[in-house]
Amino acid sequence: MHTLLSLPRQANYERLLYWANGFLAASAAVLLATVLMCYPFEQWFSLPQLIVGHLSMLASATMVKISYVGRCIALYSLKREVR
């Protein structure tokens, strides 16, 4: 036994960390774009586009939270500092 955490399991947490970081970055970018679309630049968009923007804002904020939780789980399981 190499460590308390077996190697295949460790690889799964490394993979989770990789994907969680990617989704965190992508969903944060979409969240920023939708906030800009729906508030300072709202006059440039039609009402249906703003409705889609607000729904996208809700979905991207949810994805930020879910991907951050996945990141924290992976870091904790890999015994790294969770920030």
N, C-alpha and C positions, 0 to 999 in steps of 0.2 A: 504494500500500500504506500503510495507516494506521499500523499498528504491526507488530511481529514476530508478534503473535497476531492473526489475521484476525478481523473483526467477527462473522461467523456462529459461528466457533469460540468466541469470547469469550462470546457469548450462551449457547452450550451449557454452558460452565463456570459462568456465572452461574446458569443453571437448575439445574445439578448442586448448586451451593452452596445454593440455596434449598431444594431437596428434601432434601439431606443434613442441613441444620440442622433441618428439620421432623421428619425421622425420628429424629434424635438426641434431640430434646426428647421426642417421643412414646415412644420406646423406653426412655429414662431414666425417664419417669413410670411406664411399665408395670413396669420393673425394680424401682423403689421400691415399687410396690403389691404385687408378688409377694413381695418380701422381707418386707414387713410381714405379708402374709397367711401366709407359710410359717413364720415364726419367732415374733414376739411374739404373734400372734393365732391360732396354730394350733389352740387348743382350740375355737374357734368354727366350724371347718370339718371336714367329713367327710374320710375317707381318700381317696376319689376326687377330691374337690376339691383336696386338698393335692398329689396326684399331678399334676393338671393345673397347679396353681400352680408346682410345681417344673419341669415341662416348659416352662411359659411363662417362667419365670425364665431358663432356659437359652437359649430363643429370643430373649428381649428383650436379654440380655447380648450375644448374637451380633450382633443388630441395632445395638446401641450401637457395637460395634467396626467393623462394616461401614460405618455411616453416618459415623463419625469418619474412617475412611480416605477415603471419598468427599469429605468436607469438606476434608481435607488436600490431596487431589489437585486439587480445584477452586481452593483458595487458592494453591497452588504454581503452577498453570497461569496464574492471573490475576496472578501476581507480587505477591501480598499476603503479609503476615506469617502464617506457619503457627504456631498455638499449640495 
